Amino acid sequence: MRALTTFAAILVENERLAEETLNRRILRDHSNPLDVSELVFVSSYRVNKSAFNMLLDVVVLHLKETSIPAQLQLAATLRFLAEGGFQKAVGKDSYIAMGRSTVAKVITRVLKILEKYICSRWINLSMTEDEKTKSKQHFHQNFGIPGVIGCVDGTHIKITKPHKDSSLFYNRKDYFSINAMIICDYNMVIRALDARRPGSSHDALIWSVSRAHDYFKRNYDNGERGLWLLGDAGYALQPFLLTPFRDPNVGTPQHIFNLKHSSARNVVERTTGVLKSRFRCLCRSLQYQPEKVVQITNVCCALHNICRHYKVQELVEAGPMDEDNEPVVEGIINEATLDGEAIMIREDIATRLFSNS
């Protein structure tokens, strides 16, 4: 008798699941995320409709045909990035209507396409002469520092404890993370990204082994002088990376320089704030292994640049929201051993700032 009761319960549950799946499919087949207003659309998917259609054109070219329309697969992925690691909640969205396991598969394949085909297009370290000129003018006119074309900083993306080498991902804030290096320009466009390093890695180490470092060094060695990135005290002073003085006395040229430097470098912290405010998955503890978190971070940064290009407005004004902005100074090269040319240039800039203050 108990066996029959159990069997009947199983049949009832199977019928319920089948009906739920059918209802979900009917709802999904008759839904269109683009039917809502622009404001609601941006709130849900973080991109506007023009940017969505551009992304859809990319996805359609490379997505294998399934019963789920490409626009719903893209919408589900963007919804996940906007809200965080809740695949079940994404699937319950009335315009998406998918089971949790389906959402997981959709996100996996769409993220792969987006990373492969939009990241290299929308995250580009090289700048045109016009872009360099505008950047230098911005930083010089607003902060008095010449030759600046961007700023660099690291930001931590929380993750759950990895299965492999977990100690490497445990950072100084006592949680597991990846440490993503971001370089942005004056307009908060992300120019370079390295999200492959574990949370225990110092910002300076990540910079020193990055392709961006090699790019700037190669350009400098080839005669491109007088162009700077701004970095905090966690980085070593280099001919193409301008950092603050260590512990200057108040009122000295070095102190004035540090104040101007800090104000100018604030743009990279604001960029990180906007990025994480727009794509809330980067604020949560992502329930994935590091390789997928790197992929998610890469795609979010490319989407951030797309939002800048398509002038997608922020729904909430976002400032620096990162708790990891203070520099890590241990283990950095002593300034006495740093590049002599960079030291003299920094001193000259500090003297001129002081005389103009």
C-alpha positions as CSV (number, residue, x, y, z in Angstrom):
1,M,0.0,0.0,0.0
2,R,2.8,2.4,0.9
3,A,4.5,1.6,-2.4
4,L,1.4,2.5,-4.3
5,T,1.0,5.7,-2.4
6,T,4.6,6.7,-3.2
7,F,4.1,5.8,-6.9
8,A,0.9,7.9,-7.1
9,A,2.8,10.8,-5.5
10,I,5.5,10.5,-8.1
11,L,3.0,10.5,-10.9
12,V,1.3,13.6,-9.5
13,E,4.6,15.4,-9.2
14,N,5.6,14.5,-12.7
15,E,2.3,15.8,-14.0
16,R,2.8,19.0,-12.1
17,L,6.3,19.5,-13.5
18,A,5.2,18.7,-17.0
19,E,2.4,21.3,-16.7
20,E,4.8,23.8,-15.3
21,T,7.2,23.2,-18.2
22,L,4.4,23.6,-20.7
23,N,3.1,26.8,-19.2
24,R,6.6,28.2,-19.1
25,R,7.2,27.3,-22.8
26,I,3.9,28.9,-23.8
27,L,4.7,32.0,-21.8
28,R,8.2,32.1,-23.3
29,D,7.1,31.7,-26.9
30,H,4.7,34.6,-26.6
31,S,7.0,37.0,-24.7
32,N,9.2,39.7,-26.1
33,P,11.6,41.6,-23.7
34,L,11.6,44.5,-26.2
35,D,7.9,45.2,-25.5
36,V,8.6,47.1,-22.3
37,S,9.5,50.8,-22.1
38,E,13.1,51.9,-22.5
39,L,13.4,52.8,-18.8
40,V,12.1,49.4,-17.7
41,F,14.3,47.7,-20.3
42,V,17.5,49.4,-19.0
43,S,16.5,48.6,-15.4
44,S,16.2,44.9,-16.2
45,Y,19.0,44.3,-18.7
46,R,21.4,47.3,-18.1
47,V,21.7,48.0,-21.8
48,N,19.3,50.0,-23.9
49,K,17.4,48.6,-26.8
50,S,19.9,49.8,-29.4
51,A,22.8,48.1,-27.6
52,F,20.7,45.0,-27.1
53,N,20.0,44.7,-30.8
54,M,23.7,45.1,-31.6
55,L,24.5,42.3,-29.2
56,L,21.7,40.2,-30.6
57,D,23.2,40.5,-34.1
58,V,26.5,39.1,-32.7
59,V,24.8,36.3,-30.7
60,V,22.5,35.2,-33.6
61,L,25.5,34.7,-35.9
62,H,27.2,32.2,-33.5
63,L,24.4,30.6,-31.5
64,K,23.3,27.1,-32.4
65,E,19.6,27.0,-33.2
66,T,17.4,25.8,-30.3
67,S,13.8,26.0,-29.3
68,I,14.6,29.1,-27.3
69,P,14.7,32.3,-29.3
70,A,18.1,34.0,-29.3
71,Q,16.7,37.3,-27.9
72,L,15.5,35.4,-24.8
73,Q,18.8,33.7,-24.4
74,L,20.6,37.1,-24.5
75,A,18.0,38.6,-22.2
76,A,18.4,35.8,-19.7
77,T,22.2,36.3,-19.7
78,L,22.0,40.1,-19.3
79,R,19.4,39.7,-16.5
80,F,21.8,37.3,-14.7
81,L,24.7,39.8,-15.0
82,A,22.5,42.6,-13.8
83,E,21.1,40.9,-10.7
84,G,23.8,38.4,-9.6
85,G,24.1,34.7,-9.3
86,F,20.5,33.7,-9.0
87,Q,19.7,31.5,-12.0
88,K,16.4,30.4,-10.5
89,A,15.2,34.0,-10.1
90,V,16.3,34.8,-13.7
91,G,14.2,31.9,-15.0
92,K,11.1,33.2,-13.2
93,D,11.3,36.5,-15.0
94,S,8.0,36.7,-16.9
95,Y,9.8,37.7,-20.2
96,I,12.3,34.8,-19.9
97,A,10.3,31.9,-18.3
98,M,13.0,29.1,-18.2
99,G,13.8,26.4,-15.8
100,R,16.9,26.9,-13.6
101,S,18.9,24.2,-15.5
102,T,18.0,25.7,-18.8
103,V,19.0,29.2,-17.6
104,A,22.4,27.7,-16.6
105,K,23.0,26.3,-20.1
106,V,21.8,29.4,-21.8
107,I,24.1,31.6,-19.7
108,T,27.1,29.3,-20.4
109,R,26.8,29.4,-24.2
110,V,25.9,33.1,-24.5
111,L,28.7,34.2,-22.2
112,K,31.1,32.2,-24.3
113,I,30.0,33.9,-27.5
114,L,30.0,37.4,-25.9
115,E,33.5,36.9,-24.5
116,K,34.9,35.7,-27.8
117,Y,33.3,38.3,-30.1
118,I,32.7,41.5,-28.1
119,C,35.6,41.7,-25.6
120,S,38.4,42.2,-28.1
121,R,36.3,44.7,-30.0
122,W,35.2,46.8,-27.1
123,I,38.2,46.7,-24.7
124,N,41.1,48.2,-26.5
125,L,44.3,49.6,-25.0
126,S,45.5,51.4,-28.1
127,M,44.3,55.0,-28.4
128,T,44.1,57.3,-31.4
129,E,46.1,60.5,-31.3
130,D,42.8,62.4,-30.9
131,E,41.9,60.2,-27.9
132,K,45.3,60.8,-26.4
133,T,45.1,64.5,-26.9
134,K,41.6,64.7,-25.3
135,S,42.8,62.7,-22.3
136,K,45.9,64.8,-21.8
137,Q,43.9,68.0,-22.0
138,H,41.4,66.7,-19.5
139,F,43.9,65.7,-16.8
140,H,46.1,68.8,-17.4
141,Q,43.2,71.3,-17.3
142,N,41.5,69.8,-14.3
143,F,44.4,68.6,-12.2
144,G,47.5,70.2,-13.6
145,I,49.3,66.9,-14.4
146,P,50.5,66.7,-18.0
147,G,50.7,63.7,-20.3
148,V,48.1,61.5,-18.5
149,I,46.1,59.1,-20.7
150,G,44.6,56.8,-18.1
151,C,44.5,55.3,-14.6
152,V,45.2,51.8,-13.3
153,D,43.8,50.0,-10.2
154,G,42.8,46.6,-8.9
155,T,39.4,45.5,-7.7
156,H,38.3,42.3,-6.0
157,I,35.5,40.1,-7.3
158,K,34.2,37.8,-4.6
159,I,33.9,34.1,-5.3
160,T,33.1,31.0,-3.3
161,K,36.0,28.8,-2.1
162,P,37.6,27.3,-5.3
163,H,38.1,23.6,-5.5
164,K,41.7,24.0,-6.5
165,D,44.5,26.2,-4.9
166,S,41.9,27.9,-2.7
167,S,44.6,29.5,-0.5
168,L,45.8,31.6,-3.5
169,F,42.4,33.2,-3.8
170,Y,42.1,34.2,-0.1
171,N,42.8,37.9,0.0
172,R,43.8,40.4,2.7
173,K,40.1,41.2,3.3
174,D,39.6,37.7,4.5
175,Y,37.4,36.4,1.7
176,F,38.0,34.5,-1.6
177,S,38.3,36.6,-4.7
178,I,40.0,37.3,-8.0
179,N,41.9,40.5,-8.2
180,A,41.0,42.3,-11.5
181,M,43.3,45.0,-12.8
182,I,41.5,47.7,-14.7
183,I,42.9,50.6,-16.8
184,C,40.4,53.3,-17.7
185,D,40.6,56.6,-19.5
186,Y,39.2,60.0,-18.4
187,N,35.8,59.1,-19.8
188,M,35.5,56.0,-17.7
189,V,36.0,53.7,-20.6
190,I,37.8,50.5,-19.7
191,R,40.9,50.3,-21.8
192,A,42.5,47.1,-20.4
193,L,41.6,44.4,-18.1
194,D,43.4,41.4,-16.5
195,A,41.0,39.4,-14.3
196,R,43.1,36.2,-14.3
197,R,44.9,36.6,-11.0
198,P,43.9,35.2,-7.6
199,G,42.9,37.5,-4.8
200,S,46.1,37.1,-2.9
201,S,48.1,38.7,-5.7
202,H,49.2,42.3,-5.1
203,D,48.1,45.0,-7.6
204,A,51.8,45.7,-8.4
205,L,52.5,42.1,-9.3
206,I,49.5,41.8,-11.6
207,W,50.6,45.0,-13.3
208,S,54.2,43.9,-13.8
209,V,53.2,40.6,-15.5
210,S,50.3,42.1,-17.6
211,R,50.1,42.6,-21.3
212,A,49.3,46.2,-20.6
213,H,52.6,46.7,-18.8
214,D,54.5,45.2,-21.8
215,Y,52.5,47.4,-24.1
216,F,53.5,50.6,-22.3
217,K,57.1,49.5,-21.9
218,R,57.4,48.6,-25.5
219,N,56.0,52.0,-26.6
220,Y,58.4,53.8,-24.2
221,D,61.4,51.8,-25.5
222,N,60.3,52.7,-29.0
223,G,60.5,56.4,-28.2
224,E,56.9,57.3,-27.1
225,R,57.7,59.4,-24.1
226,G,55.7,61.8,-21.9
227,L,52.6,59.6,-21.6
228,W,51.5,58.4,-18.2
229,L,49.2,56.2,-16.4
230,L,48.3,57.1,-12.8
231,G,48.6,54.5,-10.1
232,D,48.3,54.5,-6.3
233,A,51.2,53.9,-3.9
234,G,50.9,50.2,-4.3
235,Y,52.7,50.5,-7.6
236,A,56.3,51.3,-8.3
237,L,57.1,54.6,-10.1
238,Q,58.1,53.9,-13.8
239,P,58.7,56.2,-16.8
240,F,55.1,55.4,-17.9
241,L,53.4,55.0,-14.5
242,L,53.2,58.0,-12.2
243,T,52.6,57.2,-8.5
244,P,52.3,59.5,-5.4
245,F,55.2,60.4,-3.1
246,R,55.5,58.4,0.1
247,D,54.6,60.3,3.3
248,P,55.3,63.9,2.2
249,N,55.1,66.7,4.7
250,V,51.9,68.8,4.6
251,G,52.2,71.9,2.5
252,T,55.2,70.7,0.5
253,P,55.2,70.4,-3.3
254,Q,55.1,66.7,-2.9
255,H,52.0,66.9,-0.7
256,I,50.3,69.2,-3.3
257,F,51.2,66.7,-6.0
258,N,49.7,63.8,-4.1
259,L,46.4,65.7,-3.6
260,K,46.2,66.5,-7.3
261,H,47.2,62.9,-8.2
262,S,44.6,61.4,-5.9
263,S,41.8,63.6,-7.4
264,A,42.8,62.7,-10.9
265,R,43.1,59.0,-10.2
266,N,39.6,59.0,-8.6
267,V,38.2,58.3,-12.1
268,V,39.3,54.6,-12.0
269,E,37.5,54.2,-8.6
270,R,34.4,55.8,-10.1
271,T,34.7,53.5,-13.1
272,T,34.8,50.4,-10.8
273,G,31.8,51.8,-8.9
274,V,29.7,52.3,-12.1
275,L,30.7,48.8,-13.3
276,K,29.7,47.1,-10.2
277,S,26.6,49.2,-9.7
278,R,25.4,48.3,-13.2
279,F,26.3,44.6,-13.1
280,R,25.4,43.6,-9.6
281,C,26.8,40.1,-10.1
282,L,30.2,41.6,-9.5
283,C,29.2,42.8,-6.1
284,R,28.0,39.3,-4.9
285,S,29.9,36.2,-4.1
286,L,29.8,34.4,-7.4
287,Q,29.0,30.7,-7.1
288,Y,31.4,29.6,-9.8
289,Q,34.9,28.5,-10.2
290,P,37.6,31.1,-11.0
291,E,37.7,30.4,-14.8
292,K,34.0,31.3,-15.2
293,V,34.3,34.3,-12.9
294,V,37.1,35.6,-15.2
295,Q,34.7,35.1,-18.1
296,I,31.9,36.9,-16.4
297,T,34.2,39.8,-15.4
298,N,35.5,40.2,-19.0
299,V,32.0,40.3,-20.4
300,C,30.8,42.8,-17.9
301,C,33.7,45.1,-18.6
302,A,33.0,45.0,-22.4
303,L,29.3,45.6,-21.7
304,H,30.2,48.6,-19.5
305,N,32.1,50.1,-22.5
306,I,29.1,49.4,-24.8
307,C,26.9,51.2,-22.3
308,R,29.3,54.2,-22.4
309,H,29.2,54.1,-26.2
310,Y,25.4,53.9,-26.4
311,K,25.1,56.5,-23.7
312,V,23.0,54.3,-21.4
313,Q,22.1,56.3,-18.3
314,E,22.8,55.0,-14.8
315,L,19.6,54.5,-12.9
316,V,21.4,55.4,-9.7
317,E,24.3,57.7,-9.4
318,A,27.3,55.4,-8.6
319,G,30.4,56.6,-6.8
320,P,33.4,54.6,-5.5
321,M,31.8,51.5,-3.9
322,D,34.9,49.3,-3.6
323,E,36.3,48.5,-0.2
324,D,39.6,47.5,-1.8
325,N,40.8,50.9,-3.0
326,E,43.5,51.5,-0.3
327,P,47.0,50.7,-1.7
328,V,49.0,47.7,-0.6
329,V,52.6,49.0,-0.1
330,E,54.3,46.0,1.3
331,G,57.0,44.4,-0.9
332,I,57.1,47.3,-3.3
333,I,60.6,48.4,-4.6
334,N,62.2,51.2,-2.6
335,E,62.0,54.5,-4.5
336,A,65.8,54.9,-4.3
337,T,66.1,52.1,-6.9
338,L,63.4,53.4,-9.3
339,D,63.9,54.9,-12.7
340,G,65.9,58.2,-12.4
341,E,64.1,59.9,-15.3
342,A,60.7,59.2,-13.8
343,I,61.8,60.6,-10.4
344,M,63.0,63.8,-12.0
345,I,59.8,64.3,-14.0
346,R,57.6,63.7,-11.0
347,E,59.6,66.2,-9.0
348,D,59.4,68.7,-11.8
349,I,55.6,68.3,-12.0
350,A,55.3,68.7,-8.2
351,T,57.3,71.9,-8.3
352,R,55.2,73.4,-11.0
353,L,51.9,72.4,-9.3
354,F,53.2,74.0,-6.1
355,S,54.2,77.2,-7.8
356,N,50.8,77.5,-9.4
357,S,48.8,76.7,-6.3
